[in-house]
Amino acid sequence: MPVPLTVEARDLAKSFSGVPALRGATLAVSAGEVLAVMGENGAGKSTLMRILSGALKQDSGTVEWRGEAGESPNVGMVHQEAMLAPHLTVAENLFLGREPHFWLDNRTILHEASRHLEKLHLSLDSSAKVMGLTAAQKQMLELARALRGDPRLLILDEPTSSLSEAHSNEVMQIVEDCRHRGMAILYISHRFEEARRVASRVMVLRDGNTVHTGDIAALSDADLVGHMAGHVPAAGKPAEARERAARGEPLLHWKSPSIDLTLHAGEIVGLAGLMGAGRTELCESLFGVRPRGEGRLELLGCPLEARSPARSLRAGLAYLSEDRQRYGVLQGRGLRENITIARLPSKLPALFGGWLALGQERQTVTQMISRLSIRGFATQPIQTMSGGNQQKGLLARWMLTQARVFLLDEPTRGIDVNAKEEVFTLMRELASQGAAILMVSSEIPELLRMSDRLLVMRENRIVCELTPDATTREEVLQWAL
Amino acid sequence: MGALTLRGKLDRLWPYATLAGLFIALSIASPHFLTVQNLSSVTRQTAVINIIALGMTLVIISGGIDLSVGALVGFCSILGATVLAKGAGIPLSLGAAAGCGLLWGALSGTLIVVLRISPFIVTLGMMGMVRGLALVVSRGLPVVGIPQGFERVGEGNLGPLPVPLVMLAILSVAMHFLLERTKLGRYAYAMGSNPEAARYAGVPLNLCTVSIYAILGMLTGLASMIETSRLMTGQPTAGDGYELRAIAAVVIGGGSLNGGEGTVAGTLVGAFIMGLLANGANLLGVSSFWQQVLIGAVIIAAVGLDGWRKRRA
């Protein structure tokens, strides 16, 4: 009689270019059991799951599979965002990468797919194109795909975050069936109620460490939040920051049916919320790279109708994207070009708006490199620099535009502690020179420390405004959940 | 601090070293190679491709491509020849050809921007349209009656130097300055490197795209007049396949079809490598059929080597 499968991970650690994502994660899950995995954004959940599914290799620590013959056991993974090929059909997506033969027999594939879907009680048309499916149907398909070939371990990464309640119930029913059939299941969720329904035990990650493992029924919601947030008191704000909190005139005002936001000169406004709460979408629509919808935006007292970054920049609004590689750095180009691209110094207003003043540019770049203590030289290709220095280069780019309002989306993402402090210092400097800063961050302690006012977003709405000195990490998290 | 590594410096010298090696090898292999007559003929032959390749460098740096330039040589050639035949004089005919190329280029750029179709498709369509219109307008016949004296544009000398070489030198310097010293040049590199990031940084992508294709069109128009002068007729079929040779010159010289990379010096070297290969093959009696094989292999070898060096670095 075979021993039932147990997956045991001990002290897993993983860093990405020097920034630790996982420090010491430990978990064990057995066949026929659902373990809920909880933690704040950036706690290391996704990294842990990717290691367990074999997509990543850990730096240290062990993963042991007991009771399983093969070295690479079958793991099914459901991603938060469905990863499907939109132009292919449901059946083709189901078998993508696992086509039974080299010669594709469409009828067999359709038939197999229908059988598989029926077994899961899913009402999906095997021949439908994935493009035309709803978000819920895509998520179901993703789940069905993860369950191909009866995996021994099923990992679900917030499978219901884009689903309505009825569809969430359907997902949870399938998870329950899988458990009965003897799969070991890891279930990541931010929803307490849901975690309590599907899982018997819970593991909480904080800053890459496993901080608690135990029966979920023995913990109250407040206990869970406590574990997730930690009992570390938020670091106090330096005195100088408190003093200049006297706010100046309003610089940006955005009023839409769901959001009313005002940013004043000299203040740093924090914006908290979970992944998918609509924080980035808000920044993008203010900057003009995403349709704004109904509403009225005023910048420095003038209405801003423009829907292009160039016009927003000219009007005095700068946006640092959370996705540095995609919307930030110019790969292959030097630090100098990356810093000055948004505001090139030119001499004569000649053909095409200008003859570059290279001397002036060199001087400006040298100044910026020393002022922001960027470790890199002017002609160094930016992709060869560390994440923190790339980020400082981008901050330099936006500072040079002399914008009055800065939307900083995850300004400290993926950079080390020292670089973070330097970025914070720069932000304070900007604010004290009369700029208004909207700081989006998934790290609540950072927000508590840096912001003069703290807004919390949930489901595309600002749900509350908190005073950082008078609130706690737990309270912020509770509003966000 | 702040300099490139020695290996990085050596890597950059690769194309130049190849050109120099080829030059030396041909000097040894053929007694007819290192003569004023032969070298001046090489520069005349390659000047047309070279000038088009200058514009192509700009387009490829910005992440685009233009397949219509070969056809445009034919169209501008019959226009310029017609203007000459009517007795309008050399400056006016050069202006007409350049202006006509500029308009076609601007049209390509505008279509790319407005229809949001990939440059490959737009210029593939333009290639057919421009060549077809050239044939329609000329009824498929060469335009004759170009007054004597115009042959100096392609065949004459300015002091000791062939006129096309002088034109190429001036245009190369201008293109180098455009890339290194103007906003448009800087924006072209930024667009090619990461168009989304460039947009977020406020780069006027649409205006830049139209300008860039217009500049290539203008240079193609000028180059077509050198071709016309060498043929002393306006040929609707002139420039067949030049688009591929111009693209090849850019990529042999280190330009990347993914955009963001390329230099004027590299492109010139790329074009001259191809020119010397063709010339050397002629001198050594290699058949023109084998020349095509050889040049094709050189393109793959050059780009493959470049990719290998970058992966290794």
Interface residues (C-beta under 8 A of the other chain):
Chain A: F287 V289 P309 A310 S312 L313 R314 Y319 S321 R326 Y327 G328 V329 L330 Q331 G332 R333 E337 I341 A342 L344 S346 A350 L351 F352 G353 G354 W355 L356 L358 F377 A378 T379 Q380 R397 T401
Chain B: M1 G2 E180 R181 T182 K183 L184 R186 Y187 Y189 A190 S193 N194 E196 A197 A198 R199 Y200 A201 G202 V203 P204 S211 G260 E261
